[in-house]
Amino acid sequence: MELALPAWFEIGSFIVLLLILAFDLLIVFKRPHIPSPKESTLWVSFYVALALVFALLMFLIGDAEHAGQFLAGWLTEYSLSIDNLFVFVIIMSRFAVPKKYQQEVLMVGIIIALVLRGVFIILGAQLIASFSWIFYIFGAFLLYTAIHQALSKHDDSEGQEDSAFIRFLRTRLKVSNQFEGFKLRTLVDGNRMFTPLIIVFLALGTTDLLFALDSIPAIFGITQSPFIVFAANVFALMGLRQLYFLLGHLLDKLEYLKYGIAFILAFIGVKLVFHAMHENELPFINGGEHISWAPDIGTLTSLVVIIAAMAVATIASLVKLKLSGTSVAAAIHGDGPDDADDSDETGSTPAPARTTREESGP
């Protein structure tokens, strides 16, 4: 059953969200700096509070089902965005992005993510409207992703090798060895070349594309409303930049976080398969008839499972961190995004990253 919210609320919400993103973008490019833990905490708290206020408005203007679907979708996308953040940390360290310009780079990555997810949301909504059996595919894909997530390892060597796509680009593009502020093009010995920033943007873009493939089917397992899907994605990506500077060091220490995310993906995958069975129209399954015994997992159940999974994974990770003799404060200030450029507090051009540049071209 398709949710119906007043058109003025949906349009007004999009306008306000775009204005907030534009304001955030303006701050980043007008005042490039390294956010302090206090500043990052305030911004993250502001965006979380904003999402909760939005959920309250959906409850007042719509109903509890609207609010519940948004909260479940937002929490799911937020957990997946945190996993995305871990890869951002690796990319920043891999290419030695100067700390002063990491905010701008992250903001561009977030904008790319929003655009890609917007495209996937439109395509997903059209597929769902036309083919109910697409939930079988979404569910199977999420189950596969959950297994891969649980079995994958975030070790120290991860991200130290370029992907095939990046290696291909290195052989086709003339890329200099040094950053020059936020410029994409530079002049080296009279030759026009790209700065390493172009490779960083392309790495972020391909990463965002892969994560969009996971996140969009996941949230469509919670709600089929394109408005709620997009709003949940926007709110999940808001504050991601500040969260990077706040928790970037700690992410690698939250050992069980990936299992919490994998459990959420698996749960939604099973929910999607049950939903497909409940609405089944495929002639070779149950004679094309709906499978009545397939349970229809409600929004409240989904919300409880998502919160519980993330809470258990986070608490278990922090307990193990404490038992290992490392405090949370020490973990936050340990190895992380700042290591991308330890010697460059002002954002000046760093030395070339420790990469296989000599092997893969300029």
N, C-alpha and C positions, 0 to 999 in steps of 0.2 A: 504494500500500500504506500503510495507516494505521499510524502509529507507536503503540507501546504502552509507556507508562511506568507504574511502580507508582502506584496511586492515592494512597498515603500521601505520595509525593514531590510529586505535583502539588498536593495539598491543602496540604501543609506549605509548599511554595514560595509559594502564594498568600497564606497567612497571614503568612509572613515578609516578603514584599514589601509587603503592606498595612501591616504594623507599621512598616516602614522609611519608607513614605510618610507615615504618620500622625506619626511622630517628626519628619520633615522639616517637615511642616506646622506642628507645634507650635512648633518652633524659630522659624519664620518669623513666626508671629503673637505669640509671647511676646517675641521680641527683634528687632523691625524695625530693620534697619540696612543700610548699603551695604557689601556684602562686599568685602574687600580682595583684590587679585590673589593673594596667598598663600593666603588662605582659600578662594577660588574654585578655585584649582589643587588644593588638598588634597581638596576635595569631589569635583571632577571625577575626580581620580585614584582616589579611593575607590570611586566608582560604576563606573568602568571595571574596576578590579580585582575588584569584586563580580561583574560580568558574566562576567569570565574564570573566576572561581572557580565560578560557576554552570555554565558550559560544561564545566569539568572534572568537576563532579558528574554532569552529564548523560552524560559519556563513561564514568565509572566505573559509574553505575547503569544506564545504557542502553548505548550503543555510540558509535562514531565518527560514525555517520550522525546520531544525535540531536544530538551536540555540534556537528557541522558545520552542520546546518540552523539551529541556534540562532545560531551565530556569523554565518553569512551573513545570516540574518534581522535580527539585532541591528545589524550594520553597515549594512545597507540602510536600516533604520528610523532609525538614528542619522544617516546622511547626509541623509535626507529631513527629519529634525527640525532639523538645522542650517540647511537652507533655510527651514524654518518659522521658525527663530529670526531670520532676516534680516527677515521681515515683522513679528515682534514688536518688533524695534528701531524699525522705521518707525512702528508704532502708538504705542509709548511716546513717540517724538519728536513725532509728529503731534498727540497730545493733551496734551503737556507734563505727563506723569505725574511727580509729585515723586519724586526718587530714593529717598528713604527708604521709600516704599511700593511701589516697583517689584517687590520680592521677593514681596509678598503678591499683587500683580496677576498676576505670572508664575505663581505657584503655583496660583491660581484657573484661569488659562489651561491649565496642565498637567492639572489635574483634569478640566476640560471635555474636553480632548483624550483623556484616558483613557476617560472615559465614552462619548464618541462612537465611539472606536475599538473599545471593547468591544461596542457595538451592531453596528457594521459587521462585526466578527469573527463574531458569532453569525449575522448574516444571510448573510455570505459562506460560512460553513461549511455552512449549510443549502442554499444555492444549489448549492454544489459537490457536496454529497451527492445532490442531486436531479437536477441537470442538468450533465452533464459538458461540454456545449457552452459553458457559461458562460466557459470558459477562452479561447474565441475572442474574446468581448467584453472580458474583462479584458486580454488581450494587445493588442487593437486600441486600447483606451483608453490603455494605458501607452505605446504607440508614439506616439499623438497627443500625450500629455502630454510625452513626451521631446522631440518636435519643438518644442512650445510653449516648453518649458523652455530649449532651446538658442537659440531665436530671441528670447526675451524679454530685456528690458534693465532692469537695476536702476539707474536714473538718479536724479539728485538730486530730480527733481520727483515721483518715484513715491511714492504714499501721501499726497501733499499735498491730494488731493481725496477727499471722502467717497464711499463707495460708495452706490449707489442705496438699498440697505437702510438704511444709517446716515442718509442724508438723509431718508428716510421716517420713521424713528424720531424724528429731531429735530423734525419737524413734528407728531408725535403725543404726544411726551413733554415735560413741562415740566422742562427741564434748566438748572441754575444755571451760572454761569461760573467757579466756583471749587471746587477740591477741599477737602474737610474731613476729613482723615485718611483712614480706610478706610470712611467712611460712604457708604451708597447714597442716603440721604434726608437732607434738610436743610430748615431753615425760613428763608425769605427774605421779609422784609417781611410776616410773618404768613402766607405761603403755603407749603404743603408742596411741595417740588420734589425731583427727583433731582439728585444730583451728577454731574459728568462721568464718574465712575467707572462708571456704568451703561452709558454708550456705549462705554467702553473694554472692558468685559466682553463686550458684544455683538459688538464688532469682533473680539475674540480668539476668541469662539465661532464666528462665521461663518468666520474664517480656519481654525480647527481642523477645521471641517466639510469645507472644501475640501481640506485636506491629508489628511484621513482617506480621502477618495475616491481619492487617489493611493496612499497608503501601504499600505492593506489589500490591494488587488489585487496590489501589488508583492510583498509578503511571502508571499501565497498562491501566488505563482509559485515560491517556494523550498520551502515546506512546506505541507502541508494539515492539520497538527496544530493545532487551535485553542489548545491549551495553549502550544505553542512560539510561535505567532503572538502571543498575548497577552503571554507572558513577554518576548519580544523587544521589544514595544512599551513595556512598563513600564520595562525597562532602558534603552531608547533615550531615554525621557522623564526618567529619573532623572538628575539633575545638569544638566539643560537650563537650569535657573534660574541655577546658578553659571556655566555656560558662557556665558550671556548677558552676565554682568558681566566675564567673562574675555576673551571674544573679540568682544563686541558691536561695538567700534570696528573690528576687523580684518576682519569679515565682508564689508563693502562693498569691501575692497581685494583680496579673493581672487577675482580676475576670472574665472579659469577653473574655479572650483568648480562653477558651474552646468552646465558642459559635462560634468564628471565625473558629476554627478547625472543629467543627461540620458542619458549613455551607459549608466549602470546601469539606468535605467528602460527604455531601448530594448532592452538585453540581456535583461532579465526579460520584456519584452513578447514578444520573439521566442521565448524559452524557453516562455512560456505558449502561444503559437500552435503551436509544435512539439508540446507536450504534448497540446493539443487534437486535433491531427492524428493523433498516435500513438494516442489513445483515441477517435478519431472514431466517432460514432454517427449523425450527421446524414445523412438519406437522400439529400440532393442533393449531398453531397460524397463522392466515391469510392464511390457506391452504398451508403453507410451502413457501409462496411467500414473497419477501422482502416488507417491509412496507415503501412505498415511501414517505409518509408524515412525517415520523420521521426525525427530524432535525439532521444534522451532525454538532455538535458544534466544531468550529475550535480551533486551538492552541492559537491564539491571544486572543480570547474570554476567554479561560481558564486562560491564564496568567493574564489578567486584573482582572478577578473575584477573583483569588487567592490572588493577591497583595492587592486588595481593601478589601477583607474580613479580612486579617491579619492586615492591616493598621487601619481599623475601630475598630476592637476588641482591638488592642493595645492602640490606642489613647483614646478610651472610658474608658479603664481600668486605664490609667494614669490620666485622668480627674477626675474619681471617687476617685482615690488615693489622688489627690491633694485636692479635696473637703472635704475629710475626715480629712484633716489636717496633712497628712503624706507626706513628700517629697520623691522623688524618691531615693535620696542619703540615707535617713534614712531607706527606705525599703530595699535597697541593703545591708545595714549593719545591718539589723535586724535579726530576727530568720531565719535560713537557714542551709546550709550544715555545717557551722562551729560549729553549736550547737551539732553536732554529738559527739564532744569531746572538750568541752570548756576548760577543765583543762589540755589538753595535746597538747601543742604547738610543741613539739619535736617529736611526733609520738611514744612515749613510750606506754607501755601497759596500756590501760584504765581500769577503773572499769567495771564490767559486765553491759551490756545494761539493761535498764529498760524494761524487757520483762516478759513474762509469763513462764520463764524457769522452775520454780519450778513445774508448772502445766504440761508442755509438755515434760519434760525430760531434759537430759544434753545438 
